[in-house]
Amino acid sequence: MHDPGSTEDDISDIAVDPVALEVFYRRHVEAVGRFVARRVDDPHLAADLTADVFLAVIESAAGYRPDRGSQIGWLLGVARNVIADERRRTALRLRVTGRMAGRRDLDADDIARIEERIDAESAARRTYRALGGLSEGTQALVELVAVDGLTVAEAAAALGLSPVAARVRLHRARRTVRAVLARPATTLA
């Protein structure tokens, strides 16, 4: 089923072609893992969310449009939605049951690897706390450009903004975040 001569931009076949899915997964799993690790500090949840992102990608691959942005921009938009969905589910679950349940077991090597990734992203979590004063949409824009390496145009497309509006928001957000991060770390807690 997989055509080695197919263009890299066409990912519509990953839902039906295991080889195409494996290539896509291997190409992007580290970026998705880092994206998730910057947003959560539980290794079990990080592993589950990374897997959930690729499940969501399989379901929505037909909706990817190369003319609207890069694969990584689209993929991180999917990851952002998966994480947001999980946060909503967790909040509901905590209100209803008061505890988390249903985690799968990870072996010691998996936990160690995920904990290393979480530790490596601790400075990024400090930055996220500094972003707390920005609107959710502006936070997402800053994350996609400054942390995940998308161009302003790619991030704008992932968030449904015009590039001009994205540049203006990004300029204002950077000024605000720089001012907050200039304060000593103890004042951010």
KEKE-3310 file (N, C-alpha, C; in steps of 0.2 Angstrom, whole numbers, plus 5000, padded with zeros to 4 digits):
npx = (5004:5010:5018:5033:5037:5029:5023:5030:5021:5008:4998:4987:4985:4989:4980:4976:4987:4999:5013:5015:5010:5019:5031:5028:5025:5038:5045:5040:5038:5046:5046:5032:5032:5041:5033:5022:5028:5032:5021:5014:5018:5018:5024:5016:5004:5010:5015:5003:4996:5004:5003:4989:4989:4994:4984:4973:4978:4978:4964:4961:4968:4964:4959:4970:4978:4990:4992:4988:4997:5012:5016:5021:5016:5002:5001:5005:4995:4985:4990:4989:4975:4972:4978:4971:4958:4961:4963:4951:4943:4950:4948:4934:4933:4940:4931:4920:4925:4936:4948:4962:4961:4963:4976:4988:5001:5018:5034:5050:5060:5053:5047:5058:5064:5054:5053:5066:5064:5054:5060:5070:5063:5059:5063:5055:5042:5043:5042:5030:5022:5025:5018:5005:4997:4993:4981:4972:4973:4983:4994:4995:4999:5012:5018:5018:5027:5038:5042:5040:5045:5038:5035:5028:5018:5014:5010:5000:4991:4988:4981:4970:4972:4975:4991:4996:4989:4993:5007:5006:5000:5010:5021:5017:5015:5028:5034:5028:5030:5044:5046:5040:5048:5060:5060:5065:5065:5058:5047:5038:5032)
npy = (4994:5006:5019:5022:5033:5043:5060:5069:5077:5072:5064:5057:5043:5037:5032:5020:5013:5005:5006:5019:5026:5022:5028:5041:5042:5039:5050:5061:5058:5061:5075:5077:5071:5079:5091:5087:5084:5096:5101:5093:5085:5072:5056:5045:5050:5058:5049:5042:5053:5056:5045:5046:5057:5052:5043:5052:5058:5048:5047:5059:5062:5064:5076:5085:5098:5103:5115:5124:5124:5117:5100:5097:5109:5107:5094:5098:5106:5097:5090:5099:5101:5088:5088:5098:5093:5082:5089:5094:5083:5078:5087:5086:5073:5074:5082:5074:5061:5064:5059:5052:5039:5023:5022:5015:5003:5007:5001:5002:5007:5015:5024:5031:5036:5045:5053:5059:5067:5075:5082:5088:5098:5107:5121:5126:5124:5134:5145:5143:5146:5159:5163:5163:5175:5179:5178:5162:5159:5168:5163:5150:5153:5159:5148:5139:5146:5151:5140:5127:5130:5133:5143:5160:5161:5148:5145:5154:5149:5136:5140:5147:5161:5177:5180:5193:5197:5188:5191:5203:5200:5191:5200:5208:5199:5193:5204:5206:5193:5193:5203:5198:5186:5192:5195:5189:5171:5166:5174:5170:5159)
npz = (5000:5004:4995:4991:4983:4985:4990:5004:5010:5009:5019:5020:5019:5031:5039:5034:5030:5037:5036:5031:5042:5052:5047:5048:5062:5067:5062:5069:5083:5093:5094:5097:5109:5117:5116:5124:5136:5140:5145:5154:5170:5174:5171:5167:5162:5152:5143:5139:5133:5123:5115:5113:5105:5092:5089:5087:5076:5067:5065:5060:5049:5036:5035:5035:5027:5016:5011:5020:5030:5038:5041:5054:5061:5060:5066:5080:5083:5083:5094:5104:5105:5110:5122:5129:5129:5137:5149:5152:5153:5165:5174:5176:5180:5192:5199:5200:5205:5213:5212:5201:5189:5181:5174:5164:5167:5167:5163:5173:5165:5155:5164:5169:5157:5153:5165:5164:5152:5157:5167:5159:5153:5163:5164:5154:5159:5169:5161:5155:5167:5168:5157:5161:5163:5150:5137:5133:5119:5115:5122:5117:5104:5107:5112:5101:5092:5099:5107:5100:5088:5076:5061:5061:5052:5051:5064:5065:5056:5062:5072:5067:5064:5056:5048:5051:5062:5071:5072:5078:5091:5095:5097:5107:5117:5119:5125:5137:5143:5144:5153:5165:5167:5170:5183:5199:5201:5212:5214:5205:5209)
capx = (5000:5014:5021:5039:5038:5023:5026:5030:5015:5002:4998:4980:4985:4992:4974:4975:4993:5004:5020:5015:5009:5026:5036:5025:5026:5045:5047:5037:5036:5051:5043:5026:5034:5043:5028:5018:5032:5032:5014:5012:5023:5017:5026:5011:5000:5014:5015:4996:4994:5008:4999:4982:4990:4994:4977:4969:4981:4975:4957:4960:4973:4961:4958:4976:4979:4997:4992:4987:5003:5017:5014:5022:5011:4996:5002:5005:4988:4981:4992:4986:4968:4972:4980:4966:4953:4962:4963:4944:4941:4953:4944:4927:4934:4942:4925:4916:4927:4941:4955:4963:4960:4964:4982:4991:5007:5024:5040:5055:5064:5048:5046:5065:5065:5049:5055:5071:5061:5050:5066:5073:5058:5057:5063:5049:5037:5043:5040:5022:5019:5025:5013:4999:4994:4991:4975:4974:4975:4990:4998:4996:5003:5019:5021:5020:5032:5045:5044:5039:5048:5034:5035:5022:5012:5012:5006:4993:4986:4986:4976:4965:4973:4979:4998:4997:4986:4998:5013:5005:4999:5017:5026:5015:5016:5035:5036:5025:5034:5051:5045:5039:5054:5066:5059:5067:5061:5054:5041:5034:5028)
capy = (5000:5012:5021:5026:5039:5048:5066:5069:5081:5068:5060:5054:5036:5034:5029:5013:5011:5004:5008:5026:5028:5021:5033:5048:5042:5040:5057:5066:5056:5065:5082:5077:5069:5085:5095:5085:5084:5103:5103:5089:5083:5065:5052:5040:5054:5060:5043:5041:5058:5056:5040:5049:5062:5049:5040:5057:5060:5043:5048:5066:5063:5066:5083:5089:5102:5105:5122:5128:5124:5111:5094:5098:5114:5103:5089:5101:5109:5091:5088:5104:5099:5082:5090:5102:5088:5078:5093:5095:5076:5077:5092:5083:5067:5076:5085:5068:5056:5066:5056:5050:5032:5020:5023:5009:5002:5008:4998:5006:5011:5020:5030:5034:5040:5051:5058:5063:5072:5080:5086:5093:5103:5111:5128:5128:5125:5140:5150:5143:5149:5166:5165:5163:5181:5180:5174:5156:5159:5171:5158:5145:5156:5160:5141:5136:5149:5151:5133:5122:5131:5135:5150:5164:5160:5141:5145:5157:5144:5131:5143:5150:5168:5179:5181:5200:5197:5183:5195:5209:5197:5188:5205:5210:5193:5193:5210:5204:5187:5195:5207:5193:5182:5196:5195:5182:5165:5165:5178:5167:5153)
capz = (5000:5004:4989:4993:4979:4987:4993:5011:5012:5008:5025:5020:5019:5037:5043:5031:5028:5043:5034:5031:5049:5055:5045:5051:5069:5069:5060:5073:5090:5098:5094:5101:5116:5120:5117:5129:5142:5143:5147:5160:5174:5176:5166:5164:5158:5146:5138:5137:5129:5116:5111:5111:5099:5086:5088:5085:5070:5062:5064:5057:5044:5029:5036:5034:5021:5016:5009:5026:5035:5038:5045:5062:5064:5060:5072:5086:5084:5086:5101:5109:5106:5114:5129:5131:5130:5143:5155:5153:5156:5171:5179:5177:5184:5199:5202:5201:5209:5218:5211:5195:5189:5174:5171:5162:5170:5163:5166:5176:5159:5153:5169:5169:5151:5154:5170:5161:5148:5161:5170:5154:5151:5169:5162:5149:5163:5172:5156:5155:5172:5166:5151:5164:5162:5143:5135:5130:5112:5114:5125:5112:5099:5109:5113:5094:5089:5103:5110:5096:5082:5070:5059:5063:5048:5052:5070:5064:5052:5066:5077:5064:5064:5051:5050:5054:5069:5075:5073:5083:5097:5097:5099:5114:5122:5121:5129:5143:5146:5146:5160:5170:5168:5172:5190:5202:5200:5218:5214:5200:5212)
cpx = (5004:5018:5027:5040:5033:5027:5025:5024:5009:5002:4991:4980:4987:4986:4973:4981:4998:5011:5020:5014:5016:5031:5034:5026:5033:5048:5045:5036:5040:5048:5037:5028:5037:5038:5023:5022:5033:5026:5011:5019:5022:5019:5021:5006:5004:5014:5008:4994:4998:5005:4993:4983:4990:4988:4973:4971:4978:4968:4956:4964:4970:4960:4964:4976:4985:4997:4990:4992:5007:5013:5015:5017:5004:4996:5002:4999:4984:4983:4989:4979:4968:4973:4974:4960:4954:4962:4955:4941:4944:4949:4937:4928:4936:4935:4921:4918:4933:4947:4955:4963:4962:4970:4985:4998:5013:5030:5045:5059:5059:5048:5053:5065:5060:5051:5061:5069:5057:5055:5069:5069:5056:5058:5057:5043:5037:5041:5033:5019:5019:5020:5006:4994:4991:4984:4977:4976:4982:4995:5000:5000:5011:5022:5023:5026:5039:5047:5045:5042:5044:5035:5028:5017:5010:5008:5000:4988:4984:4981:4970:4965:4976:4986:4999:4994:4991:5004:5012:5004:5006:5021:5024:5016:5023:5037:5034:5029:5041:5051:5044:5045:5060:5065:5062:5063:5056:5048:5036:5030:5021)
cpy = (5006:5013:5025:5032:5044:5054:5065:5073:5077:5063:5056:5047:5033:5031:5021:5010:5010:5007:5016:5029:5027:5026:5040:5048:5043:5047:5062:5064:5060:5072:5082:5075:5075:5090:5094:5086:5091:5105:5099:5087:5076:5061:5047:5044:5057:5055:5042:5047:5058:5050:5042:5053:5058:5045:5046:5059:5055:5045:5055:5067:5066:5073:5088:5092:5105:5113:5127:5128:5118:5106:5095:5103:5111:5098:5092:5104:5103:5089:5093:5103:5093:5083:5093:5097:5084:5082:5094:5089:5076:5081:5089:5077:5069:5079:5079:5063:5058:5063:5053:5042:5029:5021:5016:5009:5003:5004:5004:5010:5016:5026:5034:5039:5046:5056:5062:5069:5077:5085:5091:5098:5108:5119:5130:5128:5131:5146:5149:5146:5157:5168:5165:5169:5183:5176:5167:5156:5162:5166:5152:5147:5157:5153:5138:5139:5149:5144:5128:5123:5132:5142:5154:5162:5153:5141:5148:5153:5139:5134:5147:5158:5170:5180:5188:5200:5193:5187:5200:5205:5194:5194:5207:5205:5193:5198:5208:5198:5189:5199:5203:5189:5186:5197:5189:5177:5164:5169:5175:5161:5155)
cpz = (5000:4998:4991:4989:4981:4990:5000:5014:5012:5014:5025:5021:5026:5041:5040:5030:5034:5042:5034:5038:5053:5054:5048:5058:5071:5067:5066:5081:5095:5099:5098:5108:5120:5121:5123:5136:5145:5146:5153:5164:5177:5170:5163:5160:5151:5141:5135:5132:5122:5112:5108:5105:5092:5084:5085:5078:5065:5060:5060:5051:5037:5030:5035:5027:5021:5014:5015:5031:5035:5042:5052:5065:5065:5066:5079:5088:5086:5093:5106:5110:5111:5121:5132:5133:5136:5149:5157:5156:5163:5176:5181:5181:5191:5202:5204:5206:5214:5217:5203:5195:5182:5171:5170:5166:5165:5167:5169:5170:5156:5157:5169:5163:5151:5159:5168:5157:5152:5164:5165:5152:5157:5168:5158:5154:5167:5167:5155:5161:5171:5161:5154:5163:5155:5142:5133:5123:5111:5117:5120:5106:5101:5109:5106:5091:5093:5105:5105:5089:5075:5068:5061:5059:5049:5059:5069:5060:5057:5071:5074:5064:5058:5053:5053:5061:5074:5077:5079:5090:5100:5100:5106:5119:5124:5126:5136:5147:5148:5152:5166:5172:5170:5180:5193:5202:5206:5218:5209:5203:5214)
residu = (MET:HIS:ASP:PRO:GLY:SER:THR:GLU:ASP:ASP:ILE:SER:ASP:ILE:ALA:VAL:ASP:PRO:VAL:ALA:LEU:GLU:VAL:PHE:TYR:ARG:ARG:HIS:VAL:GLU:ALA:VAL:GLY:ARG:PHE:VAL:ALA:ARG:ARG:VAL:ASP:ASP:PRO:HIS:LEU:ALA:ALA:ASP:LEU:THR:ALA:ASP:VAL:PHE:LEU:ALA:VAL:ILE:GLU:SER:ALA:ALA:GLY:TYR:ARG:PRO:ASP:ARG:GLY:SER:GLN:ILE:GLY:TRP:LEU:LEU:GLY:VAL:ALA:ARG:ASN:VAL:ILE:ALA:ASP:GLU:ARG:ARG:ARG:THR:ALA:LEU:ARG:LEU:ARG:VAL:THR:GLY:ARG:MET:ALA:GLY:ARG:ARG:ASP:LEU:ASP:ALA:ASP:ASP:ILE:ALA:ARG:ILE:GLU:GLU:ARG:ILE:ASP:ALA:GLU:SER:ALA:ALA:ARG:ARG:THR:TYR:ARG:ALA:LEU:GLY:GLY:LEU:SER:GLU:GLY:THR:GLN:ALA:LEU:VAL:GLU:LEU:VAL:ALA:VAL:ASP:GLY:LEU:THR:VAL:ALA:GLU:ALA:ALA:ALA:ALA:LEU:GLY:LEU:SER:PRO:VAL:ALA:ALA:ARG:VAL:ARG:LEU:HIS:ARG:ALA:ARG:ARG:THR:VAL:ARG:ALA:VAL:LEU:ALA:ARG:PRO:ALA:THR:THR:LEU:ALA)
# end
